[in-house]
């Protein structure tokens, strides 16, 4: 009953069904029906913070059920990966709450999300509850004024799947930076990771007169410097993960004398770097690389305790959408804004590359074809750009957004220019109000080289030395 008509189709994927257009059509249908009922989704995290999203839905019955179920399941899925939470409260129709409880359960369609959010991220069993709309939990958001500290001698690092980046920073200026190749994914012994990270810190420290603070970023979920989930440690057995990896950065902090030491998700640091460079807030950072990474700086200039894992947030609602092999879900960001997207579109583009070729190399091959003016390669980047334009509208429904910072290996070169051009074209035709209100940015060459490292280095605050009390005789004690 929900009809969607795209003004621009991805050249290589005519079946694409944008979440943003579908949601807009659904909400318009609810409003026009005169039968809309209020509904709120509240997500509680382990620290007691609560996010609340309010909307309107059809009565959960009869011929309206299919549309309601699509809207509700995809909404909760998006919110879980944007905000995070081990406890979800559906305030409204109890039948809607019962539906979500069945879907997000050990035996439900979203059993992966049930186990991941509860046990792995928050260390608590996931709970789905229902209540009347008027009894919805109150919102209690937690933000942190993390970063933007440029005083002293600092080290900034970023841990990737193929290299470790670090920079030595004095007063906000980079005096040394380097990349060191490593292979962390399938290492079983966490000592490999400890030694590698510590080696990177030592290399940067050698370029500084002293080290006052250390800040870092890496892909994954980090809560108060604790590693909860991170692909860098995927090879470490669960028992060693619990005993060595979870508090790895606390161990490193002790090794460096207990100086201020902060580690957060790389997407958050990307957004922070963008905010520092732009000189404004309300920034969403989106990186298209091995996977899709996201990060957000609030209008007040703070970092949230949300997950912002946009790689697993839905952007395509077609029933047969490409499936993410890790989560088992279809239509999520990783299949549209990463090396995986380029690989997926190769057959439709008519480009034949060896199946065993690594995805990063396939991307390089396609980018090389693009630089030569190959029309097949261009259609791949045009398709990703159309995807992205519709996805930006989806993100704008969930984030208070003024600036969008776009980066990552997929956006390098001429292909990146095409992606952004197509995305802007979609916004102008489908969402003109967003085309006017959201500014899209790409990092400058300086920011590409040093922005992330400086932002990471700026994470910890260096406490001021305690002033000695003056005694009555004027002497300090």
RODO-2510 file (C-alpha; in nm, 4 decimals, decimal comma):
residues 477
     n   res          X          Y          Z
     1     x     0,0000     0,0000     0,0000
     2     x     0,3060     0,2279     0,0237
     3     x     0,4036     0,3436    -0,3246
     4     x     0,7440     0,5015    -0,3894
     5     x     0,8647     0,6617    -0,7114
     6     x     1,2297     0,7597    -0,7487
     7     x     1,3184     1,0639    -0,9564
     8     x     1,6729     0,9298    -0,9996
     9     x     1,7617     0,5597    -1,0244
    10     x     2,1076     0,4132    -0,9610
    11     x     2,2316     0,3235    -1,3126
    12     x     2,3303    -0,0287    -1,2044
    13     x     2,0543    -0,1032    -0,9530
    14     x     1,7009    -0,0198    -1,0665
    15     x     1,5409    -0,2171    -0,7800
    16     x     1,6803     0,0152    -0,5112
    17     x     1,4073     0,1248    -0,2666
    18     x     1,5366     0,4155    -0,0554
    19     x     1,4454     0,4064     0,3127
    20     x     1,4080     0,7849     0,3121
    21     x     1,1434     0,7855     0,0364
    22     x     0,9576     0,4847     0,1784
    23     x     0,9438     0,6361     0,5277
    24     x     0,8266     0,9688     0,3869
    25     x     0,5491     0,7972     0,1895
    26     x     0,4460     0,5900     0,4923
    27     x     0,4239     0,8897     0,7262
    28     x     0,2289     1,0876     0,4672
    29     x    -0,0155     0,7969     0,4318
    30     x    -0,0577     0,7788     0,8094
    31     x    -0,1279     1,1520     0,8284
    32     x    -0,3721     1,1495     0,5382
    33     x    -0,5616     0,8522     0,6821
    34     x    -0,6628     1,0432     0,9933
    35     x    -0,6082     0,7199     1,1893
    36     x    -0,2532     0,7791     1,3076
    37     x    -0,1573     0,6742     1,6605
    38     x     0,1414     0,8161     1,8522
    39     x     0,4300     0,5803     1,9240
    40     x     0,7655     0,6306     2,0951
    41     x     1,0773     0,4148     2,0898
    42     x     1,3011     0,4566     2,3957
    43     x     1,6503     0,3056     2,4084
    44     x     1,8312     0,2787     2,7407
    45     x     2,2071     0,2253     2,7690
    46     x     2,4128     0,0776     3,0496
    47     x     2,4989     0,4166     3,2022
    48     x     2,1293     0,5018     3,2419
    49     x     2,1146     0,7408     2,9463
    50     x     1,7980     0,7178     2,7361
    51     x     1,7202     0,8238     2,3783
    52     x     1,3559     0,8665     2,2732
    53     x     1,2249     0,8800     1,9151
    54     x     0,8620     0,9850     1,8668
    55     x     0,6562     0,9123     1,5578
    56     x     0,3074     0,8169     1,4372
    57     x     0,1852     0,4823     1,3023
    58     x    -0,1248     0,3113     1,1657
    59     x    -0,3339     0,0992     1,4040
    60     x    -0,1499    -0,2333     1,4249
    61     x    -0,4159    -0,4494     1,2631
    62     x    -0,5704    -0,5898     0,9449
    63     x    -0,4479    -0,4763     0,6047
    64     x    -0,2286    -0,2118     0,7703
    65     x    -0,0031    -0,4708     0,9339
    66     x     0,2535    -0,5205     0,6529
    67     x     0,3298    -0,1484     0,6259
    68     x     0,3400    -0,1081     1,0029
    69     x     0,5715    -0,4034     1,0494
    70     x     0,8150    -0,2805     0,7855
    71     x     0,8213     0,0689     0,9319
    72     x     0,8576    -0,0423     1,2935
    73     x     1,1197    -0,3141     1,2430
    74     x     1,3381    -0,0935     1,0219
    75     x     1,2952     0,2019     1,2598
    76     x     1,4047     0,0045     1,5661
    77     x     1,6928    -0,1461     1,3675
    78     x     1,8172     0,2003     1,2651
    79     x     1,7836     0,3414     1,6165
    80     x     1,9716     0,0498     1,7721
    81     x     2,2732     0,1013     1,5478
    82     x     2,2567     0,4791     1,5671
    83     x     2,1938     0,5251     1,9395
    84     x     2,2610     0,1824     2,0931
    85     x     2,0746     0,0305     2,3851
    86     x     2,0161    -0,2924     2,5748
    87     x     1,6610    -0,2014     2,6781
    88     x     1,4011    -0,0951     2,4192
    89     x     1,0611     0,0342     2,5259
    90     x     0,7825     0,0620     2,2671
    91     x     0,5353     0,3147     2,4030
    92     x     0,2030     0,2901     2,2220
    93     x    -0,0026     0,0041     2,0805
    94     x     0,0827    -0,3131     2,2815
    95     x     0,0479    -0,5183     1,9615
    96     x     0,3299    -0,3194     1,8060
    97     x     0,5442    -0,3807     2,1142
    98     x     0,4694    -0,7547     2,0971
    99     x     0,5749    -0,7596     1,7306
   100     x     0,9093    -0,5917     1,8026
   101     x     0,9679    -0,8207     2,1002
   102     x     0,9216    -1,1256     1,8778
   103     x     1,1446    -0,9943     1,5962
   104     x     1,4273    -0,8872     1,8298
   105     x     1,4541    -1,2092     2,0280
   106     x     1,6846    -1,5155     2,0370
   107     x     1,4497    -1,6958     1,7950
   108     x     1,3476    -1,3883     1,5946
   109     x     1,4557    -1,2444     1,2626
   110     x     1,6914    -1,0038     1,4377
   111     x     1,8503    -1,2489     1,6796
   112     x     2,1941    -1,1154     1,5805
   113     x     2,1018    -0,7660     1,6992
   114     x     1,9457    -0,9091     2,0159
   115     x     2,2660    -1,0852     2,1194
   116     x     2,5024    -0,8164     1,9934
   117     x     2,3386    -0,5207     2,1660
   118     x     2,2704    -0,6978     2,4918
   119     x     2,5553    -0,9339     2,5634
   120     x     2,8446    -0,8019     2,3562
   121     x     2,8038    -0,4244     2,3747
   122     x     2,6337    -0,3586     2,7072
   123     x     2,6992    -0,6787     2,8976
   124     x     2,3333    -0,7212     2,9890
   125     x     2,0504    -0,9332     2,8463
   126     x     1,8554    -0,7333     2,5908
   127     x     1,5040    -0,6411     2,7045
   128     x     1,2062    -0,5339     2,4897
   129     x     0,9113    -0,3880     2,6792
   130     x     0,5846    -0,2144     2,5985
   131     x     0,3915     0,0576     2,7802
   132     x     0,1177     0,3145     2,7095
   133     x     0,2374     0,6130     2,5066
   134     x     0,1867     0,8569     2,7927
   135     x     0,4171     0,6448     3,0110
   136     x     0,7136     0,6546     2,7702
   137     x     1,0489     0,6925     2,9476
   138     x     1,1917     1,0424     2,9656
   139     x     1,4889     1,1248     2,7482
   140     x     1,8229     1,1458     2,9312
   141     x     2,0981     1,2045     2,6779
   142     x     2,4621     1,1991     2,7801
   143     x     2,7235     1,3961     2,5898
   144     x     3,0906     1,4591     2,6574
   145     x     3,2930     1,7682     2,5774
   146     x     3,5697     1,5417     2,4554
   147     x     3,8585     1,6714     2,2489
   148     x     3,9697     2,0131     2,1216
   149     x     4,2518     2,0193     2,3764
   150     x     4,5658     2,1327     2,1969
   151     x     4,7941     2,2248     2,4861
   152     x     5,1122     2,0363     2,5719
   153     x     5,2944     1,7520     2,4017
   154     x     5,0582     1,4844     2,2795
   155     x     5,0424     1,1629     2,0808
   156     x     4,7508     1,0864     1,8502
   157     x     4,7027     0,7424     1,6966
   158     x     4,4571     0,5641     1,4697
   159     x     4,4401     0,1847     1,4453
   160     x     4,3327     0,0461     1,1092
   161     x     4,3105    -0,3035     0,9713
   162     x     4,6230    -0,2643     0,7569
   163     x     4,8286     0,0037     0,9308
   164     x     4,8781     0,1964     1,2535
   165     x     4,8967     0,5730     1,2159
   166     x     5,0467     0,8038     1,4751
   167     x     5,1439     1,1672     1,5142
   168     x     5,3475     1,3678     1,7606
   169     x     5,1715     1,6983     1,8323
   170     x     5,3008     2,0061     2,0148
   171     x     5,0551     2,2879     2,0793
   172     x     4,8229     2,1575     1,8108
   173     x     5,0937     2,1369     1,5432
   174     x     5,2054     1,8021     1,4018
   175     x     5,5845     1,7653     1,4329
   176     x     5,5982     1,4034     1,3155
   177     x     5,3615     1,1470     1,1644
   178     x     5,3999     0,7993     1,0183
   179     x     5,2189     0,4800     0,9244
   180     x     5,3331     0,1313     1,0205
   181     x     5,1977    -0,1768     0,8432
   182     x     5,0514    -0,4507     1,0610
   183     x     4,8097    -0,7440     1,0316
   184     x     4,5879    -0,7504     1,3434
   185     x     4,2714    -0,9233     1,2214
   186     x     4,3620    -1,2879     1,2714
   187     x     4,6220    -1,2626     1,5462
   188     x     4,5214    -1,4893     1,8336
   189     x     4,7642    -1,3516     2,0922
   190     x     4,6597    -1,0068     2,2230
   191     x     5,0246    -0,9411     2,3083
   192     x     5,0708    -0,8814     1,9333
   193     x     4,8231    -0,5930     1,9531
   194     x     4,9688    -0,4533     2,2762
   195     x     5,3237    -0,4595     2,1428
   196     x     5,2229    -0,3071     1,8097
   197     x     5,0300    -0,0173     1,9635
   198     x     5,3026     0,0436     2,2205
   199     x     5,5642     0,0477     1,9458
   200     x     5,3632     0,3155     1,7641
   201     x     5,3460     0,5261     2,0813
   202     x     5,7213     0,4909     2,1357
   203     x     5,7923     0,6046     1,7798
   204     x     5,5904     0,9219     1,8315
   205     x     5,7276     0,9817     2,1809
   206     x     6,0832     0,9796     2,0418
   207     x     5,9950     1,3021     1,8569
   208     x     5,8660     1,4837     2,1666
   209     x     6,0444     1,6396     2,4630
   210     x     5,7860     1,4738     2,6889
   211     x     5,4437     1,3098     2,6604
   212     x     5,1583     1,4824     2,8445
   213     x     4,8620     1,2922     2,6991
   214     x     4,7693     1,0196     2,4495
   215     x     4,4519     0,9985     2,2416
   216     x     4,3509     0,7360     1,9903
   217     x     4,0825     0,6058     1,7606
   218     x     3,9943     0,2662     1,6161
   219     x     3,7009     0,0949     1,4505
   220     x     3,4644    -0,0713     1,6939
   221     x     3,2658    -0,0018     2,0084
   222     x     3,4492     0,1537     2,3018
   223     x     3,2821     0,2459     2,6306
   224     x     3,4886     0,4524     2,8755
   225     x     3,8099     0,3264     2,7106
   226     x     3,6948    -0,0368     2,7337
   227     x     3,6990    -0,2448     2,4167
   228     x     3,3511    -0,3948     2,3769
   229     x     3,3501    -0,5013     2,0094
   230     x     3,6266    -0,4372     1,7563
   231     x     3,7232    -0,6087     1,4323
   232     x     4,0922    -0,5504     1,5112
   233     x     4,0680    -0,8266     1,7709
   234     x     3,8454    -1,0681     1,5809
   235     x     4,1096    -1,3421     1,5967
   236     x     4,1460    -1,3328     1,9761
   237     x     3,9625    -1,6165     2,1553
   238     x     3,6745    -1,5035     2,3823
   239     x     3,8541    -1,5893     2,7073
   240     x     4,1620    -1,3852     2,6133
   241     x     3,9417    -1,1045     2,4845
   242     x     3,7801    -1,0815     2,8273
   243     x     4,1040    -1,0961     3,0232
   244     x     4,3445    -0,8980     2,8010
   245     x     4,1682    -0,7085     2,5243
   246     x     3,8737    -0,5535     2,7082
   247     x     4,1031    -0,3407     2,9250
   248     x     4,3962    -0,3238     2,6854
   249     x     4,4061     0,0554     2,6825
   250     x     4,4037     0,0689     3,0619
   251     x     4,7131    -0,1524     3,0527
   252     x     4,8744     0,0819     2,8022
   253     x     4,7856     0,3812     3,0177
   254     x     4,9618     0,2203     3,3141
   255     x     5,2630     0,1482     3,0932
   256     x     5,2812     0,5202     3,0147
   257     x     5,2718     0,6263     3,3793
   258     x     4,9001     0,6882     3,4126
   259     x     4,8965     1,0040     3,1965
   260     x     4,5616     1,1136     3,0453
   261     x     4,4685     0,8487     2,7851
   262     x     4,1458     0,8421     2,5798
   263     x     4,0316     0,6060     2,3031
   264     x     3,7071     0,6362     2,1080
   265     x     3,5520     0,5038     1,7884
   266     x     3,7275     0,6268     1,4742
   267     x     3,4030     0,7671     1,3356
   268     x     3,3677     0,9995     1,6345
   269     x     3,7209     1,1274     1,5823
   270     x     3,6481     1,1802     1,2127
   271     x     3,3462     1,3947     1,3017
   272     x     3,5472     1,5802     1,5662
   273     x     3,8263     1,6478     1,3143
   274     x     3,5665     1,7802     1,0716
   275     x     3,4105     2,0037     1,3338
   276     x     3,7522     2,1440     1,4280
   277     x     3,8385     2,2079     1,0630
   278     x     3,5012     2,3569     0,9635
   279     x     3,4773     2,5674     1,2790
   280     x     3,1174     2,4663     1,3405
   281     x     2,9146     2,1879     1,5023
   282     x     2,6210     1,9563     1,4161
   283     x     2,8594     1,7484     1,2022
   284     x     2,7997     1,3933     1,0797
   285     x     3,1117     1,2215     0,9508
   286     x     3,0737     0,9345     0,7027
   287     x     3,3734     0,7305     0,5896
   288     x     3,3521     0,4870     0,2969
   289     x     3,6381     0,2407     0,3234
   290     x     3,6695    -0,1263     0,4124
   291     x     3,3243    -0,0788     0,5624
   292     x     3,1186     0,2303     0,6440
   293     x     3,2022     0,4302     0,9549
   294     x     3,0056     0,7114     1,1138
   295     x     3,0518     0,9694     1,3871
   296     x     2,8620     1,2698     1,5164
   297     x     2,9327     1,5998     1,6885
   298     x     2,6224     1,7585     1,8430
   299     x     2,5100     2,1180     1,7814
   300     x     2,6718     2,1957     2,1176
   301     x     3,0070     2,0585     1,9973
   302     x     3,0049     1,7412     2,2063
   303     x     3,0512     1,3717     2,1320
   304     x     2,7674     1,1386     2,2327
   305     x     2,7746     0,7893     2,3818
   306     x     2,5760     0,6637     2,0813
   307     x     2,7098     0,3851     1,8591
   308     x     2,6755     0,5655     1,5223
   309     x     2,7490     0,2354     1,3451
   310     x     2,5886     0,3364     1,0163
   311     x     2,7327     0,0302     0,8419
   312     x     2,4398    -0,1650     0,9906
   313     x     2,1694     0,1023     0,9627
   314     x     1,9070     0,0324     0,6898
   315     x     1,9115     0,2456     0,3737
   316     x     1,7297     0,0132     0,1274
   317     x     1,3881    -0,1419     0,2007
   318     x     1,3453    -0,3773    -0,0971
   319     x     1,2706    -0,7332     0,0179
   320     x     1,5651    -0,8839    -0,1743
   321     x     1,8233    -0,6217    -0,0771
   322     x     2,1882    -0,7373    -0,0672
   323     x     2,2665    -0,9056     0,2644
   324     x     2,5464    -0,8189     0,5025
   325     x     2,7280    -1,1453     0,5731
   326     x     2,8073    -1,0557     0,9367
   327     x     2,4682    -0,9452     1,0678
   328     x     2,2568    -1,1375     0,8168
   329     x     2,0470    -0,8297     0,7427
   330     x     1,9671    -0,6825     0,4006
   331     x     1,9825    -0,3238     0,2819
   332     x     2,2264    -0,1904     0,5441
   333     x     2,4920     0,0728     0,4777
   334     x     2,7977    -0,1509     0,4479
   335     x     2,6656    -0,2925     0,1193
   336     x     2,6251     0,0562    -0,0319
   337     x     2,9061     0,2784     0,0999
   338     x     3,2251     0,0742     0,1101
   339     x     3,4608    -0,1451    -0,0909
   340     x     3,1902    -0,4114    -0,0626
   341     x     2,9552    -0,1892    -0,2623
   342     x     3,2082    -0,1502    -0,5425
   343     x     3,2619    -0,5263    -0,5520
   344     x     2,8859    -0,5943    -0,5538
   345     x     2,8317    -0,3653    -0,8525
   346     x     3,1133    -0,5101    -1,0670
   347     x     2,8991    -0,7722    -1,2488
   348     x     2,6245    -0,5212    -1,3319
   349     x     2,8900    -0,2830    -1,4650
   350     x     3,0381    -0,5553    -1,6837
   351     x     3,3789    -0,5442    -1,5165
   352     x     3,5346    -0,8874    -1,4657
   353     x     3,7953    -0,9127    -1,1900
   354     x     3,9277    -1,2310    -1,0241
   355     x     3,7025    -1,3463    -0,7389
   356     x     4,0035    -1,4048    -0,5126
   357     x     4,1367    -1,0495    -0,5623
   358     x     4,1192    -0,8516    -0,2333
   359     x     3,8446    -0,5912    -0,2212
   360     x     4,0940    -0,3080    -0,1727
   361     x     4,2714    -0,4084    -0,4925
   362     x     3,9420    -0,4344    -0,6807
   363     x     3,8619    -0,0805    -0,5709
   364     x     4,2018     0,0367    -0,6959
   365     x     4,1405    -0,1317    -1,0313
   366     x     3,8010     0,0367    -1,0685
   367     x     3,9469     0,3733    -0,9686
   368     x     4,2228     0,3289    -1,2274
   369     x     3,9582     0,2591    -1,4929
   370     x     3,7702     0,5674    -1,3781
   371     x     4,0766     0,7855    -1,4258
   372     x     4,0998     0,6540    -1,7842
   373     x     3,7408     0,7601    -1,8539
   374     x     3,5888     0,4104    -1,8461
   375     x     3,2090     0,4457    -1,8586
   376     x     3,1584     0,1161    -1,6743
   377     x     3,3559     0,2371    -1,3740
   378     x     3,1739     0,5686    -1,3803
   379     x     2,8375     0,3933    -1,3498
   380     x     2,9575     0,2222    -1,0312
   381     x     3,0370     0,5563    -0,8671
   382     x     2,7192     0,7138    -1,0053
   383     x     2,5179     0,4331    -0,8436
   384     x     2,6917     0,4810    -0,5077
   385     x     2,6261     0,8548    -0,5364
   386     x     2,2537     0,8012    -0,5928
   387     x     2,2440     0,5620    -0,2976
   388     x     2,4177     0,8248    -0,0880
   389     x     2,1871     1,1107    -0,1800
   390     x     1,8863     0,9157    -0,0578
   391     x     2,0783     0,7956     0,2492
   392     x     2,1664     1,1531     0,3472
   393     x     1,7926     1,2241     0,3680
   394     x     1,7543     0,9176     0,5890
   395     x     2,0327     1,0352     0,8210
   396     x     1,8791     1,3840     0,8383
   397     x     1,5645     1,2274     0,9867
   398     x     1,7650     1,1005     1,2835
   399     x     2,0435     1,3587     1,3301
   400     x     2,0321     1,7333     1,3907
   401     x     2,2532     1,8008     1,0930
   402     x     2,4204     2,1101     0,9437
   403     x     2,7385     1,9619     0,7987
   404     x     2,8239     1,6294     0,6379
   405     x     3,1905     1,5319     0,6185
   406     x     3,2556     1,2624     0,3569
   407     x     3,5836     1,0742     0,3311
   408     x     3,7357     0,7284     0,2910
   409     x     3,9196     0,5387     0,0186
   410     x     3,6053     0,4858    -0,1924
   411     x     3,5690     0,8649    -0,2249
   412     x     3,9249     0,9209    -0,3511
   413     x     3,9932     1,0574    -0,6975
   414     x     3,7458     1,1225    -0,9758
   415     x     3,5091     0,8541    -0,8472
   416     x     3,4609     1,0490    -0,5249
   417     x     3,3753     1,3626    -0,7209
   418     x     3,1087     1,1663    -0,9098
   419     x     2,9655     1,0214    -0,5854
   420     x     2,9202     1,3665    -0,4310
   421     x     2,7857     1,5178    -0,7520
   422     x     2,5175     1,2487    -0,7837
   423     x     2,4286     1,2749    -0,4150
   424     x     2,3791     1,6502    -0,4494
   425     x     2,1651     1,5943    -0,7592
   426     x     1,9370     1,3588    -0,5635
   427     x     1,9043     1,6081    -0,2790
   428     x     1,8155     1,8950    -0,5133
   429     x     1,5463     1,6957    -0,6946
   430     x     1,3985     1,4890    -0,4104
   431     x     1,4788     1,6870    -0,0942
   432     x     1,5395     2,0516    -0,1926
   433     x     1,5058     2,1720     0,1668
   434     x     1,7974     1,9479     0,2689
   435     x     2,0059     2,0581    -0,0290
   436     x     1,9743     2,4106     0,1104
   437     x     2,0354     2,3330     0,4788
   438     x     2,3121     2,0685     0,4727
   439     x     2,6652     2,1546     0,3657
   440     x     2,8717     1,8655     0,2287
   441     x     3,2476     1,8766     0,2892
   442     x     3,5512     1,6698     0,1984
   443     x     3,8786     1,6973     0,3919
   444     x     4,1561     1,9183     0,2616
   445     x     4,4911     1,7574     0,1848
   446     x     4,6251     1,8848     0,5177
   447     x     4,3276     1,7395     0,7044
   448     x     4,3672     1,4093     0,5205
   449     x     4,7282     1,3889     0,6374
   450     x     4,6971     1,5222     0,9888
   451     x     4,3372     1,6072     1,0824
   452     x     4,2464     1,2706     1,2313
   453     x     4,5715     1,2491     1,4285
   454     x     4,5381     1,5998     1,5716
   455     x     4,1749     1,5353     1,6677
   456     x     4,2690     1,2051     1,8329
   457     x     4,5577     1,3692     2,0166
   458     x     4,3199     1,6402     2,1407
   459     x     4,0857     1,3918     2,3132
   460     x     4,2343     1,3859     2,6656
   461     x     4,2313     1,6878     2,8923
   462     x     4,5554     1,7592     3,0741
   463     x     4,4670     1,8561     3,4310
   464     x     4,6181     2,1774     3,5632
   465     x     4,8855     2,1268     3,8298
   466     x     4,7460     2,1656     4,1769
   467     x     4,8434     2,5000     4,3163
   468     x     5,0273     2,4857     4,6480
   469     x     4,8486     2,6497     4,9347
   470     x     5,0107     2,9576     5,0807
   471     x     5,0864     2,9486     5,4510
   472     x     5,0587     3,2485     5,6757
   473     x     5,4293     3,3232     5,6486
   474     x     5,4103     3,3441     5,2719
   475     x     5,5826     3,0082     5,2198
   476     x     5,4269     2,7384     5,0062
   477     x     5,3556     2,4021     5,1570
***
